Amino acid sequence: MSVSMRDLDPAFQGAGQKAGLEIWRIENFHPVAIPKASYGKFFMGDSYIILKTTALKSGALRQDIHYWLGRDTSQDEAGAAAIKAVELDAALGGRAVQYREVQGHETEKFLSYFKPCIIPQEGGTASGFKHVEAEEHQTRLFVCKGKHVVHVKEVPFARSSLNHDDIFILDTTSKIFQFNGSNSSIQERAKALEVVQYIKDTYHDGKCEVASIEDGRLMADAETGEFWVFFGGFAPLPRKTASDEDKLPASDETKLFCIGKGQAEQVEADTFTRELLDTNKCFVLDCGVEVFVWTGRNTNLDERKNASKTAEEIVHKADRPKSHIIRVMEGFETVMFRSKFTSWPKTGDVAVTEDGRGKVAALLKRQGLNVKGLVKSAPSKEEEPQPHIDVTGNLQVWRVNGEDKVLLPASDQFKFYSGDCYVFQYSYPGEDREEYLIGTWLGKQSVEEERASAVSHAGKMVESLKFLTAQARIYEGAETIQFLSVFQCFIVFKGGLSAGYKKHIEDNELTDDTYSENGSALFRIQGTGPENMQAIQVEPVASSLNSSYCYILHNGPTVFTWCGNLTSTEDQEVVERQLDLIKPNLQSKPQKEGSESEQFWELLGGKTEYSSQKIAKEAETDPHLFSCTFSKEGKLKATEIYNFNQDDLITEDMFILDCHSEIFVWVGQQVDSKSKTQALSIGEKFVENDFLLEKLSHETPIYVVMEGSEPAFFTRFFTWDSAKSAMVGNSFQRRLTILKGGTPIIDKPKRRPASSYGGRSGGAEKSQRSRSVSFSPERARARGRSPAFNALAATFENANARNLSTPPPMGRKIYPKSGSASPDSSKLASKSAAIAALTATFEQPLPARKMIMARTVKVASPKATPESESKGEDSMSSRIESLTIKEDVKENEHEDEEGLPIYPYERLTVNAEDPVAEIDVTKRETYLSSSEFKDKFGMGKDAFYKLPKWKQNKLKMALQLF
């Protein structure tokens, strides 16, 4: 496209250089920038150009151009606005999307810039009108329409303007009334309250009363009577009659026109495909409500202006004021435009457009203009993704076996098989309570029956927690940063151990390639560090290697580690950590790329070519929020919410946050129980429909989050106020309470202080590596646990039944309720003896440490010297003690319960036939006599309360006092 300086208005100099809004008003057929203080104030006699610039995660700037036409603007001004919008687009390189906005029929995208609404004022500039400066307040009546954004229109102040379907706002001198039509929805009423707040703040300086009037409530209510006095008293309202403005444009068949030499020639075709559009021409696609102008890359400015004029004429001749004219550039078409075609290839190379943008910038620079914002900015340096979840919690994992699930011991809970499905439950300390994440992991080779079984088990677990938990569905190969950070060490083996996988292999006479410790296997090691280490078993052939990764190769006792030339020292350290898990206590033979031994290549079947490109992962893109409903035919309908914030999440509805690499389904508190159970299915349908046409994978991870229990990895996309999501009542009741200055009711369960979660600190110094494996090249690889941790494991559990690198959190019960996790009856024979044995271990010196994986914990202690390392067991005990997490002193203080009645132990247990009532159930042990207490706990009360809080709770849970 040829560009000359005469085509560009000086008012657009420097436009679009940074994110935000820029607005110009057409005065004497030229754009004049208006001050930011006047943004959102529109006059009916004027035309405006609005530029919205958005900074993308990629570092690029995206522009949308809107030209707004007031009801009383002249035809010449409207034409000038359309032409100047094309010129502004040319100055920005021709890639912006343009929208024609007519007063009263604006697009939701335009209105989202000026939340909660715009209320055009009488007057104008170039049209000859004078701006009305109100000397005293005038009583006005407005009608509000819209569930997500509000269209506000002033209507005659008369009873005949009211109806049962809409929301009306009566703005008087001292009071604002909101009249809710009986047929209006709760969501519409709640949104209209935002308009009431806007009017109160804008026209009353925030000082006036507010009243809500319900359609059908008669004079018995004082405020209702006061409202009807303004209309001369109550009288039945007439039925609403459809006006011309309410009528939608006729939905005739879609028509495509080719624009050439100012003439529009209709293109005849049975179906519309991308191939019909010529890069050397402009086209108009008439869809009734939307009229699109498509401009080819190789068209000039005059051709583009003519195409816009043609679209204006089509709308004007057909008398369709509600039609939106949208102009798109080749290579930057909107989703709505592309959806009108039966076939649309994946977006190709747009280098030509970028080149054209650069040429425009170079031309303007030669003229001495600032062109900083006209070229694509360099993408910011990619930062390491953050999990936004506390990783010091408690993890349980089950493998699905047919219709059952089997609890995995902690030593195996990070070892997954590609042919199996898994269910996991993770509890962790939240902001002010214990949070839960329940999910499923589905292997690529898993069978459909076990996938359904895994989803069913996870759903029941979520229901058992009354939906107060986040739920996840994760597919192999698409694990999220939250998932990997929770597991920290994650290994995927080939094959499977479940009954479903074995049956599938037998029925289809397939080779069972399930991993064998004594066989030959190759693992690709990946991850960003010790917090999310991954080992993926791949085919043991040379072509599986990649210069960007490290690998572990073993054949029985023979172990090799191979590091590509493009790997870092951090990658190589992760290899050593993973080696502790895959082949512990075996020395490996390090191999550097380019200097491998013959034995290494022999195990891989000979040397061949391999890649050096890092495996691309789905990148997180700018999020999009959608409101989801079902049509009468049962099809999922998704409406995008532009420029969204937390207030757009309405408690009666379900929303989807599309981040491309993962999908979040948000479920409001007021959604019915049946819909809550279908939330995961709604996420699946959204992925299948691919509303943004972004080639979403069917294995995109899906999260379901419930209002009031939103995890941090969801709320990070908003400016979040947790008090809003914890309010009770419907959306209208909540906002009315706040608007009237009342205190909203917060529905929060009783929450435990943060220190009760195993004594972990919630401060900034908390180490997220507390469950990680340590490695030192000077010593043999070893793994270790705390003394109390070993004592608990030895007394109550199988030696491998706890996460080897996780300190025991307070909230975890020794015997999970899952049937698969129930302890051996023989181990419960003498509960008192077990308690006594456990108590004794707390006071004993540390036993010899086994060769197990050590934790890396950052501590503020002086560096050990060779002398201190040789001082024996006492020194070792003190060193290990320095690594333990400090307990909150207040948590260990025992409040003397003098004067309380004494009860026998049998009446204090949770399964007692005649339980004691009206006692503090959190301190049942204080109601035992001293002798009974010592008999059950193996120690006196004073000694018991000197124990750390988590140890006290372990003893209580073992005795079923809680």
FINUTI-290152 format. One line per 3 residues: number of its first residue (from 0); for each residue x, y, z of C-alpha. Coordinates in pm, whole numbers. Layout:
BEGIN
NUM) X Y Z; ...
***
This chain:
BEGIN
0) 0 0 0; 144 335 -104; 139 599 169
3) 210 970 143; 209 1241 409; -91 1413 251
6) -295 1103 336; -222 1129 710; -371 1382 947
9) -122 1549 1187; -361 1480 1475; -266 1112 1453
12) 105 1174 1511; 235 932 1775; -98 751 1806
15) -102 390 1925; 241 390 2086; 130 255 2423
18) -157 57 2569; -471 252 2652; -744 469 2499
21) -708 771 2269; -1011 970 2153; -1057 1239 1888
24) -1371 1443 1807; -1444 1549 1450; -1441 1929 1431
27) -1464 2099 1091; -1408 1756 935; -1075 1707 1112
30) -992 1502 1423; -915 1696 1741; -781 1511 2046
33) -997 1552 2357; -854 1556 2712; -853 1233 2913
36) -1081 1393 3170; -1356 1393 2907; -1318 1025 2807
39) -1654 852 2824; -1848 1178 2772; -2014 1181 2430
42) -2240 1445 2274; -2524 1342 2048; -2440 1604 1787
45) -2079 1491 1737; -1876 1210 1580; -1573 1059 1748
48) -1279 830 1670; -1164 598 1947; -836 405 1936
51) -788 114 2178; -429 -15 2199; -361 -344 2377
54) -19 -479 2472; 0 -852 2403; 213 -1110 2585
57) 416 -1146 2267; 535 -787 2299; 328 -666 2004
60) 65 -393 2017; -284 -462 1884; -517 -180 1783
63) -894 -153 1748; -1042 160 1593; -1403 265 1656
66) -1580 566 1507; -1887 666 1707; -2172 856 1540
69) -2407 1057 1761; -2780 1056 1696; -2775 1419 1576
72) -2443 1419 1393; -2449 1536 1032; -2399 1301 742
75) -2085 1491 642; -1935 1452 988; -2018 1082 991
78) -1847 1042 653; -1543 1233 774; -1516 1007 1079
81) -1523 696 858; -1253 831 627; -1032 950 911
84) -1059 607 1073; -915 457 754; -634 712 760
87) -555 631 1124; -540 264 1032; -297 350 751
90) -75 535 999; -69 222 1214; 31 -4 929
93) -314 -112 811; -362 -394 1061; -620 -251 1302
96) -982 -369 1309; -1234 -88 1254; -1587 -72 1397
99) -1871 165 1312; -2062 253 1630; -2404 417 1613
102) -2552 577 1924; -2785 333 2097; -2653 33 1901
105) -2289 16 2009; -2097 -310 2013; -2028 -475 2349
108) -1657 -438 2283; -1691 -60 2255; -1906 -30 2567
111) -1657 -239 2766; -1407 50 2739; -1640 278 2938
114) -1777 57 3213; -2034 65 3349; -2197 267 3069
117) -2203 576 2851; -2487 829 2870; -2468 1062 2566
120) -2554 1425 2635; -2746 1672 2427; -2541 1913 2218
123) -2252 1910 1977; -1971 2111 1821; -1945 2119 1443
126) -2312 2029 1404; -2413 2369 1536; -2544 2248 1870
129) -2425 2391 2198; -2314 2168 2481; -2574 2174 2749
132) -2435 2288 3082; -2689 2182 3343; -2741 2458 3602
135) -2984 2251 3806; -3064 1883 3817; -3330 1759 3576
138) -3542 1451 3644; -3465 1194 3375; -3575 837 3295
141) -3336 580 3148; -3391 229 3018; -3112 -26 3074
144) -3057 -340 2867; -2781 -595 2886; -2651 -875 3103
147) -2277 -821 3061; -2252 -462 2940; -2533 -212 2975
150) -2693 -17 2692; -2838 296 2853; -3086 515 2670
153) -3281 813 2791; -3656 777 2725; -3945 1019 2775
156) -4030 1075 3141; -4375 918 3119; -4561 609 3242
159) -4591 487 2884; -4213 439 2868; -4223 171 3141
162) -4275 -199 3068; -4242 -539 3235; -3937 -655 3036
165) -3668 -395 3100; -3492 -213 3383; -3559 159 3429
168) -3371 418 3630; -3550 731 3747; -3297 999 3841
171) -3456 1267 4060; -3305 1554 4256; -3257 1370 4584
174) -3315 1004 4504; -3242 746 4233; -3501 474 4175
177) -3434 147 3991; -3752 -10 3858; -3712 -381 3785
180) -3953 -515 3527; -4110 -844 3637; -3969 -1024 3332
183) -3611 -897 3375; -3337 -1129 3497; -3136 -1104 3819
186) -2820 -1050 3617; -2975 -756 3428; -3090 -602 3755
189) -2745 -639 3906; -2578 -475 3605; -2827 -186 3613
192) -2722 -117 3972; -2376 -35 3836; -2543 237 3628
195) -2721 364 3938; -2382 388 4112; -2241 574 3809
198) -2527 826 3807; -2495 873 4182; -2122 944 4160
201) -2134 1151 3839; -2443 1368 3886; -2490 1369 4265
204) -2129 1368 4391; -2208 1036 4560; -2463 1199 4791
207) -2817 1078 4732; -3050 798 4835; -3108 486 4628
210) -3425 277 4612; -3509 -50 4436; -3866 -85 4306
213) -4009 -424 4214; -4263 -443 3936; -4594 -555 4090
216) -4528 -424 4442; -4807 -180 4516; -4844 124 4737
219) -4800 -71 5062; -4425 -16 5029; -4325 342 5109
222) -4052 370 4844; -4277 210 4584; -4545 466 4658
225) -4289 745 4637; -4182 616 4294; -4535 605 4150
228) -4608 959 4273; -4370 1084 4003; -4600 923 3745
231) -4922 1053 3893; -5001 737 4090; -5000 365 4018
234) -5173 219 3716; -5120 -109 3526; -4843 -101 3270
237) -4919 -172 2906; -4755 -458 2725; -4432 -369 2554
240) -4463 -305 2182; -4162 -363 1958; -4026 -37 1819
243) -3830 2 1501; -3512 31 1703; -3578 -305 1871
246) -3609 -487 1541; -3298 -672 1425; -3188 -647 1062
249) -3348 -908 841; -3134 -1220 842; -3130 -1274 469
252) -2868 -1493 309; -2511 -1371 344; -2386 -1182 37
255) -2031 -1117 -79; -1943 -815 -294; -1619 -739 -475
258) -1536 -366 -478; -1372 -234 -794; -1358 125 -925
261) -1620 233 -675; -1864 -35 -791; -1987 -334 -590
264) -2022 -657 -786; -2186 -952 -609; -1981 -1272 -601
267) -2192 -1578 -681; -2094 -1890 -487; -2274 -2181 -322
270) -2043 -2162 -19; -1790 -1900 85; -1427 -2008 110
273) -1106 -1817 173; -1001 -1868 -190; -1270 -1621 -307
276) -1084 -1327 -151; -819 -1160 -371; -525 -985 -203
279) -538 -712 -474; -900 -617 -406; -1145 -518 -132
282) -1463 -709 -47; -1782 -643 150; -1950 -935 331
285) -2309 -848 422; -2437 -1069 706; -2729 -850 816
288) -2634 -755 1172; -2266 -738 1075; -2130 -592 754
291) -1761 -672 706; -1517 -482 485; -1218 -699 393
294) -912 -524 248; -638 -709 63; -276 -638 148
297) -198 -498 -194; -481 -243 -206; -419 132 -177
300) -573 386 55; -830 512 -197; -955 159 -265
303) -998 101 107; -1189 427 150; -1419 333 -140
306) -1488 -6 19; -1586 162 348; -1816 403 161
309) -1980 109 -15; -2053 -60 317; -2203 265 451
312) -2429 288 146; -2546 -72 185; -2651 -8 545
315) -2805 333 470; -3011 218 170; -3147 -83 361
318) -3231 143 661; -3043 -78 907; -2917 150 1185
321) -2837 -145 1411; -2597 -304 1162; -2231 -293 1267
324) -1973 -219 1000; -1644 -393 1078; -1334 -351 862
327) -1058 -615 875; -721 -643 713; -598 -952 529
330) -402 -1166 772; -566 -1007 1078; -928 -1115 1036
333) -1147 -1144 1343; -1286 -1475 1463; -1637 -1358 1373
336) -1534 -1287 1013; -1352 -1618 965; -1649 -1808 1107
339) -1861 -1692 811; -1656 -1908 575; -1690 -2285 544
342) -1312 -2328 519; -1036 -2104 644; -672 -2216 640
345) -449 -2166 939; -317 -1810 956; -15 -1788 731
348) 292 -1571 732; 207 -1205 790; 556 -1079 720
351) 426 -869 429; 200 -678 663; 478 -634 918
354) 699 -512 636; 433 -265 526; 401 -140 881
357) 777 -90 892; 771 106 566; 503 337 705
360) 714 393 1014; 1025 463 805; 838 716 590
363) 704 899 895; 1047 899 1058; 1198 1072 755
366) 935 1343 803; 1061 1398 1157; 770 1225 1334
369) 790 999 1637; 733 639 1523; 819 453 1843
372) 483 276 1863; 440 196 1495; 675 -101 1482
375) 639 -427 1667; 812 -407 2000; 1058 -676 2094
378) 898 -948 2303; 995 -939 2665; 1241 -1201 2786
381) 1057 -1521 2862; 1031 -1566 3236; 1016 -1895 3416
384) 645 -1980 3466; 522 -1953 3821; 288 -2218 3968
387) 92 -1974 4188; 21 -2256 4433; 171 -2349 4770
390) 390 -2656 4713; 434 -2757 5078; 99 -2933 5109
393) -15 -3294 5135; -49 -3514 4826; -236 -3841 4776
396) -246 -4033 4448; -458 -4330 4338; -412 -4546 4029
399) -736 -4647 3862; -768 -5022 3830; -1083 -5105 3637
402) -1368 -4947 3834; -1162 -4925 4154; -882 -4697 4265
405) -572 -4805 4456; -385 -4565 4685; -18 -4542 4592
408) 251 -4530 4860; 430 -4198 4878; 743 -4353 4729
411) 548 -4428 4408; 304 -4138 4388; 517 -3952 4132
414) 561 -4259 3907; 294 -4268 3635; 243 -4514 3349
417) 126 -4406 3007; -129 -4686 2992; -294 -4594 3323
420) -517 -4323 3471; -465 -4158 3807; -666 -3956 4056
423) -488 -3712 4286; -588 -3499 4582; -368 -3216 4699
426) -440 -3011 5011; -237 -2704 5092; -256 -2392 5310
429) -448 -2117 5135; -483 -1752 5227; -698 -1826 5531
432) -799 -2192 5507; -695 -2529 5373; -739 -2546 4997
435) -789 -2856 4781; -705 -2951 4425; -857 -3276 4300
438) -787 -3402 3953; -722 -3678 3706; -420 -3759 3490
441) -501 -3958 3176; -221 -4149 3005; -197 -4150 2627
444) -227 -4530 2612; -502 -4558 2875; -835 -4721 2783
447) -1161 -4529 2767; -1330 -4730 3044; -1061 -4638 3297
450) -1064 -4275 3186; -1436 -4260 3263; -1375 -4436 3594
453) -1107 -4182 3691; -1335 -3890 3611; -1615 -4049 3811
456) -1394 -4103 4117; -1267 -3744 4104; -1622 -3612 4067
459) -1737 -3800 4377; -1443 -3663 4574; -1533 -3309 4470
462) -1898 -3363 4567; -1792 -3502 4906; -1619 -3170 4972
465) -1940 -2984 4874; -1772 -2850 4560; -1543 -2631 4775
468) -1239 -2737 4577; -1072 -2684 4242; -1085 -2973 3996
471) -843 -3050 3714; -829 -3279 3414; -473 -3327 3292
474) -359 -3524 2989; -19 -3683 2944; 212 -3446 2762
477) 4 -3139 2851; 82 -3115 3222; 44 -2765 3367
480) 301 -2586 3582; 68 -2624 3883; 51 -3000 3837
483) 426 -3040 3794; 506 -2814 4088; 276 -3012 4318
486) 447 -3340 4226; 793 -3180 4190; 942 -3514 4081
489) 740 -3663 3796; 823 -3976 3596; 621 -4123 3308
492) 691 -4488 3225; 578 -4674 2917; 303 -4934 2940
495) 67 -4981 3233; -11 -5178 3546; -391 -5151 3555
498) -632 -5430 3473; -782 -5228 3189; -451 -5180 3015
501) -352 -5546 3056; -685 -5659 2913; -646 -5419 2619
504) -304 -5566 2542; -434 -5922 2557; -752 -5860 2356
507) -564 -5685 2076; -261 -5919 2087; -25 -5628 2134
510) 328 -5631 2272; 338 -5524 2636; 622 -5272 2660
513) 562 -5186 3025; 874 -5053 3192; 1100 -5304 3366
516) 1372 -5200 3611; 1598 -5475 3480; 1534 -5403 3114
519) 1662 -5137 2876; 1506 -4789 2896; 1579 -4431 2789
522) 1443 -4128 2975; 1437 -3766 2857; 1490 -3531 3152
525) 1313 -3195 3145; 1180 -2923 3371; 1287 -2578 3481
528) 1448 -2686 3807; 1416 -2895 4122; 1060 -2773 4174
531) 927 -2947 3861; 1160 -3225 3749; 1031 -3461 3483
534) 1158 -3787 3335; 975 -3916 3027; 1048 -4264 2897
537) 1106 -4261 2520; 1206 -4517 2262; 1561 -4645 2338
540) 1702 -4543 2000; 1950 -4271 1903; 1686 -4071 1713
543) 1512 -4005 2046; 1805 -3790 2160; 1792 -3412 2144
546) 2080 -3170 2199; 1858 -2949 2414; 1797 -3216 2680
549) 1970 -3457 2915; 1895 -3830 2922; 1925 -4136 3144
552) 1991 -4471 2972; 2001 -4795 3162; 2024 -5160 3075
555) 2000 -5359 3397; 2278 -5237 3630; 2450 -5038 3353
558) 2352 -4670 3372; 2451 -4381 3144; 2370 -4010 3167
561) 2390 -3809 2844; 2387 -3429 2827; 2328 -3243 2502
564) 2554 -2953 2405; 2266 -2705 2443; 2188 -2799 2804
567) 2275 -2590 3108; 2435 -2678 3441; 2086 -2663 3596
570) 1969 -2929 3348; 2260 -3149 3439; 2188 -3114 3810
573) 1829 -3224 3750; 1962 -3539 3582; 2144 -3633 3900
576) 1832 -3571 4107; 1621 -3788 3879; 1885 -4059 3886
579) 1820 -4089 4261; 1464 -4190 4179; 1510 -4409 3872
582) 1833 -4591 3961; 1928 -4514 4322; 2260 -4633 4465
585) 2407 -4702 4120; 2692 -4504 3973; 2631 -4374 3623
588) 2870 -4327 3333; 2848 -3964 3219; 2840 -3906 2843
591) 2896 -3572 2670; 2745 -3512 2329; 3013 -3576 2071
594) 3231 -3796 2293; 3008 -4094 2364; 3143 -4445 2424
597) 3077 -4733 2185; 2881 -4916 2453; 2641 -4620 2479
600) 2562 -4629 2106; 2532 -5008 2108; 2255 -4990 2369
603) 2071 -4745 2142; 2105 -4968 1835; 2371 -4758 1666
606) 2434 -4388 1609; 2188 -4194 1391; 2085 -3832 1336
609) 1874 -3659 1600; 1719 -3318 1662; 1857 -3016 1844
612) 1532 -2818 1867; 1365 -2791 2207; 1017 -2943 2214
615) 767 -2658 2179; 502 -2630 2447; 168 -2453 2427
618) 235 -2096 2531; -5 -1908 2754; -172 -1635 2550
621) -378 -1335 2646; -685 -1474 2826; -1040 -1443 2696
624) -1348 -1464 2918; -1674 -1619 2793; -2019 -1646 2944
627) -2160 -1992 2868; -2524 -2091 2822; -2711 -2364 2639
630) -2950 -2301 2353; -3291 -2468 2332; -3132 -2727 2105
633) -2875 -2808 2373; -2582 -2644 2195; -2325 -2454 2397
636) -2332 -2078 2337; -2032 -1870 2437; -2043 -1490 2456
639) -1709 -1313 2496; -1675 -1060 2779; -1435 -786 2669
642) -1199 -604 2905; -1320 -829 3183; -1275 -793 3557
645) -1391 -981 3866; -1729 -806 3867; -1810 -973 3534
648) -1822 -1312 3711; -2193 -1331 3798; -2287 -1576 4071
651) -2584 -1719 3876; -2376 -1810 3572; -2082 -2017 3452
654) -1785 -1862 3273; -1486 -1995 3083; -1145 -1832 3093
657) -958 -1939 2781; -580 -1911 2815; -517 -2143 2517
660) -268 -2357 2709; -535 -2426 2973; -908 -2371 3024
663) -1078 -2258 3345; -1449 -2315 3409; -1575 -2079 3682
666) -1899 -2182 3854; -2103 -1931 4055; -2250 -2012 4397
669) -2605 -1968 4269; -2565 -2223 3988; -2780 -2531 4047
672) -2619 -2854 4166; -2685 -3041 3842; -2499 -2780 3639
675) -2208 -2789 3885; -2160 -3160 3820; -2154 -3087 3444
678) -1891 -2812 3466; -1612 -3034 3337; -1827 -3142 3042
681) -1895 -2779 2958; -1521 -2719 2945; -1485 -3014 2708
684) -1758 -2880 2479; -1591 -2539 2474; -1265 -2700 2362
687) -1446 -2902 2095; -1624 -2594 1956; -1300 -2390 1956
690) -1491 -2059 1960; -1175 -1854 1899; -1070 -2077 1607
693) -726 -2113 1766; -679 -2484 1692; -732 -2589 2053
696) -608 -2938 2130; -871 -3180 2258; -622 -3261 2533
699) -607 -2905 2663; -597 -2912 3046; -926 -2808 3206
702) -974 -2665 3554; -1306 -2619 3732; -1309 -2353 4005
705) -1600 -2270 4234; -1693 -1924 4348; -1557 -1866 4695
708) -1282 -2129 4649; -1085 -1977 4363; -716 -2078 4371
711) -440 -1824 4319; -352 -1968 3978; -698 -1854 3864
714) -731 -1521 4048; -398 -1401 3907; -581 -1307 3587
717) -791 -1052 3778; -752 -773 4028; -903 -996 4293
720) -1102 -920 4607; -1166 -1246 4792; -1444 -1083 4997
723) -1657 -1043 4683; -1648 -1412 4596; -1737 -1504 4955
726) -2057 -1293 4969; -2396 -1463 5003; -2713 -1391 4808
729) -2772 -1341 4438; -2584 -1083 4234; -2858 -821 4267
732) -2883 -855 4646; -2507 -830 4685; -2469 -513 4481
735) -2776 -347 4628; -2640 -401 4979; -2307 -242 4885
738) -2475 43 4697; -2688 133 4997; -2382 142 5217
741) -2457 -179 5404; -2210 -446 5507; -2220 -747 5273
744) -2272 -1084 5438; -1967 -1303 5402; -2011 -1678 5397
747) -1682 -1828 5509; -1626 -2156 5692; -1437 -2157 6019
750) -1074 -2137 5920; -760 -2243 6093; -463 -2010 6138
753) -183 -2054 5887; 54 -2188 6152; -164 -2494 6202
756) -51 -2639 5871; 241 -2828 6012; 396 -2508 6143
759) 505 -2391 5796; 580 -2025 5766; 363 -1826 5532
762) 622 -1554 5484; 824 -1465 5180; 1117 -1671 5303
765) 928 -2000 5269; 1140 -2235 5062; 963 -2396 4773
768) 1242 -2651 4751; 1158 -2813 5082; 1048 -3128 4902
771) 1331 -3130 4650; 1622 -3366 4615; 1968 -3238 4696
774) 2279 -3325 4503; 2644 -3281 4575; 2915 -3420 4347
777) 3146 -3475 4647; 2924 -3731 4817; 2710 -4028 4735
780) 2347 -3961 4652; 2130 -4006 4958; 1775 -3943 5066
783) 1659 -3857 5418; 1365 -3764 5639; 1322 -3592 5973
786) 1341 -3798 6298; 975 -3744 6383; 880 -3828 6026
789) 1068 -4159 6042; 912 -4236 6379; 562 -4180 6250
792) 624 -4386 5939; 778 -4673 6137; 501 -4681 6400
795) 189 -4631 6193; 259 -4690 5826; 437 -4890 5569
798) 790 -4760 5529; 706 -4633 5178; 362 -4494 5255
801) 455 -4127 5278; 602 -3875 5042; 973 -3915 5105
804) 1049 -3547 5080; 743 -3390 5245; 725 -3308 5618
807) 403 -3446 5768; 133 -3178 5751; -104 -3144 6042
810) -419 -3193 5838; -333 -3537 5699; -500 -3830 5871
813) -290 -4135 5944; -552 -4366 5800; -724 -4217 5494
816) -1089 -4297 5450; -1030 -4468 5117; -1092 -4838 5138
819) -771 -4903 4954; -582 -4714 5221; -725 -4889 5528
822) -456 -5029 5759; -401 -5390 5839; -619 -5503 6126
825) -315 -5662 6287; -148 -5322 6307; -440 -5184 6506
828) -442 -5461 6766; -277 -5257 7036; -343 -4889 6982
831) -218 -4788 7325; 109 -4973 7273; 159 -4799 6937
834) 94 -4460 7094; 341 -4529 7370; 602 -4645 7120
837) 548 -4336 6908; 576 -4108 7209; 904 -4268 7308
840) 1051 -4205 6965; 997 -3830 7002; 1242 -3816 7292
843) 1503 -4060 7163; 1821 -3953 6979; 1819 -3983 6603
846) 1883 -4338 6475; 2128 -4409 6201; 2010 -4255 5876
849) 1922 -4482 5590; 2044 -4422 5238; 1748 -4219 5128
852) 1697 -3898 4934; 1798 -3581 5120; 1599 -3259 5119
855) 1739 -2923 5031; 1625 -2672 5292; 1760 -2321 5311
858) 1859 -2238 5670; 2037 -1942 5826; 2318 -2136 5991
861) 2699 -2104 5974; 2883 -2315 5725; 2985 -2652 5868
864) 3353 -2710 5933; 3542 -3042 5909; 3577 -3040 6288
867) 3206 -3005 6347; 3131 -3290 6107; 3325 -3533 6325
870) 3157 -3468 6659; 2930 -3771 6643; 2561 -3830 6675
873) 2486 -3536 6906; 2627 -3295 6652; 2434 -3469 6376
876) 2113 -3443 6580; 2160 -3071 6630; 2230 -3023 6259
879) 1918 -3211 6160; 1719 -3025 6422; 1828 -2700 6257
882) 1667 -2821 5935; 1325 -2881 6088; 1053 -2626 6038
885) 994 -2413 6346; 659 -2452 6516; 457 -2149 6613
888) 510 -2101 6986; 153 -1997 7040; 31 -2317 6878
891) 217 -2517 7145; 87 -2327 7443; -160 -2529 7649
894) -448 -2350 7808; -534 -2502 8145; -887 -2635 8140
897) -959 -2628 8515; -1309 -2695 8634; -1412 -2908 8333
900) -1608 -3230 8398; -1431 -3565 8347; -1568 -3833 8112
903) -1456 -4185 8026; -1261 -4227 7702; -1532 -4449 7548
906) -1779 -4156 7548; -1534 -3911 7386; -1455 -4105 7067
909) -1626 -4003 6746; -1789 -4346 6709; -1914 -4371 7068
912) -2260 -4518 7120; -2340 -4253 7381; -2117 -3954 7290
915) -2084 -3660 7525; -2270 -3352 7406; -2209 -2981 7461
918) -1829 -2996 7487; -1549 -2835 7291; -1497 -3109 7032
921) -1155 -2970 6933; -1022 -3037 7285; -1181 -3368 7378
924) -863 -3493 7540; -891 -3227 7813; -1205 -3401 7946
927) -1009 -3717 8030; -886 -3781 8383; -509 -3769 8434
930) -486 -4146 8465; -709 -4208 8162; -509 -3950 7965
933) -174 -4114 8049; -311 -4459 7974; -426 -4356 7628
936) -143 -4119 7527; 145 -4281 7715; 238 -3954 7888
939) 102 -3691 8123; -90 -3386 8007; 200 -3147 8067
942) 437 -3358 7857; 172 -3398 7587; 119 -3024 7548
945) 490 -2961 7520; 491 -3159 7195; 465 -2966 6865
948) 108 -2913 6752; 125 -3154 6458; 251 -3432 6684
951) -38 -3369 6924; -281 -3399 6635; -125 -3723 6511
954) -185 -3875 6853; -539 -3740 6872; -630 -3873 6530
957) -484 -4212 6613; -714 -4224 6918; -1010 -4096 6713
960) -1057 -3805 6952; -1118 -3582 6649
***
